[in-house]
Amino acid sequence: MSDPKWLSPVEREAWLAMLSVTTLLPAALDSDLHVQAKITLFDYDVLAMLSEAPERFLPMSELASRTSASLSRLSHVVKKLEARGWVQRNRSKDDARVTIAALTDDGWEMIYQLAPQHVASVRKLIFDGLDEHDVSELARIGRKITARLDPENWILR
């Protein structure tokens, strides 16, 4: 067995920075969302993806792709959001094998009210500390890493 190719000092610094971001950022956003609406960042992401979809519904498989989630995780969260009256699941009219998740009017109202506060949190935690070039580079680097992790990810389309 050959010796591992260790990270260079710059690679190690980048890795530790990314690890910190991927740990601290979701926790900070979860905390804000829990205080504001008793939901998680993933709950918010599901509702946001539905709110941005044409006619506010998506097949569960497409919603899973847009939220980078497994169907089982998504099903669990959608069930929870259904119980709150924010999402409704139905069979597709075109294909009975396909389940559609739809944002209800109450779900739309909740996300409409919550979005400005969430965007303010995202802006404060991320974008207020970056310049325009940093933002472009963050997007470019994020797409490159995403492409290696999930080449079919919707964000790459």
RALIN-V410549 format. One record per pair of residues at least 12 apart in sequence whose C-alpha atoms are under 6 Angstrom apart, sorted by the first residue. I is the first residue (numbers start at 1). J is the second residue. D is the distance in Angstrom with one decimal. If there is no record, write none. Layout:
I|J|D / I|J|D
This chain:
50|103|6.0 / 56|102|5.9 / 56|103|5.6 / 57|101|5.5 / 57|102|4.1 / 58|100|5.6 / 58|101|5.6 / 59|99|5.7 / 59|100|4.2 / 60|99|5.8 / 60|100|5.6 / 60|101|6.0 / 66|154|5.8 / 86|104|5.2 / 86|106|5.5 / 86|107|3.7 / 87|102|5.5 / 87|103|4.6 / 87|104|5.3 / 88|101|5.8 / 88|102|5.2 / 89|101|4.6
